[in-house]
Amino acid sequence: MARQKRLHNPFDFAFGMLYNEYPKELHENLCIPGKFRRKSNVKARFQNGKRLEMDASYVVDPDFEILFEPAVVDLEHQSKPVDISKIQTIGEYNIQQIADERLPTLNIIASHLNEELSVKQFKRTPTTIVQLQFLNLGKKEIEKRLNILENIINDRKQITTKDAINLGIIVLFAPREDACEITRKALTLYLEFENRSSRLEYTLYSVFSAMIDAYFDNEHEYEELMVLINKETNDEIIGKFETEIISENKIKELEDELVKSNNERDSAYIERDSAYDKISEVNHENMQLKSRIKDLENQLKKKNRKDQALF
């Protein structure tokens, strides 16, 4: 029997942790065009009233190599291929971003999957096209990043914040068939480097804990790795993480209830509108019948007058 997962969506949780705590380092490690300036609004309201959130939204300045003017980035983490529904949603996100920042948009998809599996372009109108740029985060790239960090840590036991965040990226985007092995290697490196700040320790502890939860179905293997990381982690940070996942799961539960409630409301509105349309249709038919009856009555009166005239 598979172990019960602790997090509702560990991938979104880990990605959100990296973006919320270290957006600049995340941007730089993913080699996204432009220079990070600041975060932007992630909440989007669609034309139909629906509300969703982008995984990450932020403003970048030009790097004068690929990007030659400021732009607002929509960075989406995908653990499955982009389908037509997702790219349409990204198109709606872009409308919100343009309204918020008055800047052109740059749509980035970060995924371990081959981009050929995804929809890359969506034409909203003949001149408005939603175009996606995919990052190369496949097996070769992840192994390359892991080897570079291994050499850095073995040489000096200390790494920069940017390099440390790369460890989080490695476990988050590990190809699923090798995720357990890569997570073990990355965790070993994490436990070796010294002088972690409380903020960095909390961020990476959260990311590793979420990914261990995601990848390890066997209870014994899961507990083995959690014991290793907990031994080297401050109790206050562990407690903070435990509180965070309780809140995260509760928020997700409430969000699911809200989505269900909104869907029921929308269905009720559709039924109501359908009923209004039916009532309107019936009223129109009644008006036509009344008009027809009046015409027939007038014809009958004329006929009666003619008949009376004959006598």
Rosetta blueprint (number, residue, H / E / L):
1 M L
2 A L
3 R L
4 Q L
5 K L
6 R L
7 L L
8 H L
9 N L
10 P H
11 F H
12 D H
13 F H
14 A H
15 F H
16 G H
17 M H
18 L H
19 Y H
20 N H
21 E H
22 Y L
23 P H
24 K H
25 E H
26 L H
27 H H
28 E H
29 N H
30 L L
31 C L
32 I L
33 P L
34 G L
35 K E
36 F E
37 R E
38 R E
39 K E
40 S L
41 N L
42 V L
43 K E
44 A E
45 R E
46 F L
47 Q L
48 N L
49 G L
50 K L
51 R E
52 L E
53 E E
54 M L
55 D L
56 A E
57 S E
58 Y E
59 V E
60 V E
61 D E
62 P L
63 D L
64 F L
65 E L
66 I L
67 L L
68 F L
69 E L
70 P L
71 A E
72 V E
73 V E
74 D E
75 L E
76 E E
77 H E
78 Q L
79 S L
80 K L
81 P L
82 V L
83 D L
84 I H
85 S H
86 K H
87 I H
88 Q H
89 T H
90 I H
91 G H
92 E H
93 Y H
94 N H
95 I H
96 Q H
97 Q H
98 I H
99 A H
100 D H
101 E H
102 R L
103 L L
104 P L
105 T E
106 L E
107 N E
108 I E
109 I E
110 A E
111 S L
112 H L
113 L L
114 N L
115 E H
116 E H
117 L H
118 S L
119 V L
120 K L
121 Q E
122 F E
123 K E
124 R L
125 T L
126 P L
127 T L
128 T L
129 I E
130 V E
131 Q E
132 L L
133 Q E
134 F E
135 L L
136 N L
137 L L
138 G L
139 K H
140 K H
141 E H
142 I H
143 E H
144 K H
145 R H
146 L H
147 N H
148 I H
149 L H
150 E H
151 N H
152 I H
153 I H
154 N H
155 D H
156 R H
157 K L
158 Q L
159 I L
160 T L
161 T H
162 K H
163 D H
164 A H
165 I H
166 N H
167 L H
168 G H
169 I H
170 I H
171 V H
172 L H
173 F L
174 A L
175 P L
176 R H
177 E H
178 D H
179 A H
180 C H
181 E H
182 I H
183 T H
184 R H
185 K H
186 A H
187 L H
188 T H
189 L H
190 Y H
191 L H
192 E H
193 F L
194 E L
195 N L
196 R L
197 S L
198 S H
199 R H
200 L H
201 E H
202 Y H
203 T H
204 L H
205 Y H
206 S H
207 V H
208 F H
209 S H
210 A H
211 M H
212 I H
213 D H
214 A H
215 Y H
216 F L
217 D L
218 N L
219 E H
220 H H
221 E H
222 Y H
223 E H
224 E H
225 L H
226 M H
227 V H
228 L H
229 I H
230 N H
231 K H
232 E L
233 T L
234 N L
235 D H
236 E H
237 I H
238 I H
239 G H
240 K H
241 F H
242 E H
243 T H
244 E H
245 I H
246 I H
247 S H
248 E H
249 N H
250 K H
251 I H
252 K H
253 E H
254 L H
255 E H
256 D H
257 E H
258 L H
259 V H
260 K H
261 S H
262 N H
263 N H
264 E H
265 R H
266 D H
267 S H
268 A H
269 Y H
270 I H
271 E H
272 R H
273 D H
274 S H
275 A H
276 Y H
277 D H
278 K H
279 I H
280 S H
281 E H
282 V H
283 N H
284 H H
285 E H
286 N H
287 M H
288 Q H
289 L H
290 K H
291 S H
292 R H
293 I H
294 K H
295 D H
296 L H
297 E H
298 N H
299 Q H
300 L H
301 K H
302 K H
303 K H
304 N H
305 R H
306 K H
307 D H
308 Q H
309 A H
310 L H
311 F L
